[in-house]
């Protein structure tokens, strides 16, 4: 599984997952995550959500992240 997550990319200073990318999302805004595997680290106000039959549901409390697979349409921050 680890090779699928990293796609054999080694980032700066040996970062296994590649160079981190920062999203700036306006207050009360959201951003759908493109297709792929991501380790998401939201700030204290950020929430990871998934679309459950048209309803966006929190995966965890605000500020809690983790490893997520996105199909490009059903995971957002």
KAPEBEL-V828791 format. One record per residue. N is the residue number from 1. SS is DSSP state (2 for helix, 1 for strand, 0 for the rest). OMEGA is omega in whole degrees, -180 to 180 (NA if undefined). D_FIRST is the distance of its C-alpha to the first C-alpha in Angstrom with 2 decimals. Layout:
n = {N/N}
ss = {SS/SS}
omega = {OMEGA/OMEGA}
d_first = {D_FIRST/D_FIRST}
//
This chain:
n = {1/2/3/4/5/6/7/8/9/10/11/12/13/14/15/16/17/18/19/20/21/22/23/24/25/26/27/28/29/30/31/32/33/34/35/36/37/38/39/40/41/42/43/44/45/46/47/48/49/50/51/52/53/54/55/56/57/58/59/60/61/62/63/64/65/66/67/68/69/70/71/72/73/74/75/76/77}
ss = {0/2/2/2/2/2/0/0/0/0/0/2/2/2/0/0/0/0/0/0/0/0/0/0/0/0/0/0/0/0/0/1/0/0/0/1/1/1/1/1/0/0/0/0/0/0/0/0/1/1/1/1/0/0/1/1/1/1/0/0/0/0/0/0/0/1/1/1/1/1/0/0/0/0/1/1/0}
omega = {-176/179/177/-180/-174/-174/-179/179/173/-177/-178/178/177/178/-172/-175/-178/-178/179/177/-180/174/172/-178/-180/176/-177/176/176/178/177/-177/179/-179/177/177/-179/168/-173/178/-180/175/-175/-179/-176/179/174/-179/172/-177/-180/-180/176/178/178/-175/178/175/179/178/177/178/-180/-179/179/180/-177/170/178/175/178/-178/-170/176/178/174/NA}
d_first = {0.00/3.81/5.52/5.27/6.38/8.87/9.95/11.33/13.83/15.68/18.26/21.55/22.11/18.71/16.91/13.19/12.74/15.96/19.38/19.75/21.55/24.23/25.54/29.11/29.89/33.48/34.53/34.11/32.01/28.44/25.86/23.47/20.04/19.27/16.53/13.02/10.60/12.88/13.58/17.12/19.89/23.06/26.45/28.69/29.83/26.61/24.93/21.73/22.81/21.77/24.27/25.29/27.89/29.52/29.42/27.26/26.02/24.84/21.37/22.84/25.95/26.82/25.18/22.08/18.76/15.08/11.73/12.63/11.95/15.32/16.94/19.61/22.17/21.30/19.92/22.47/23.62}
//
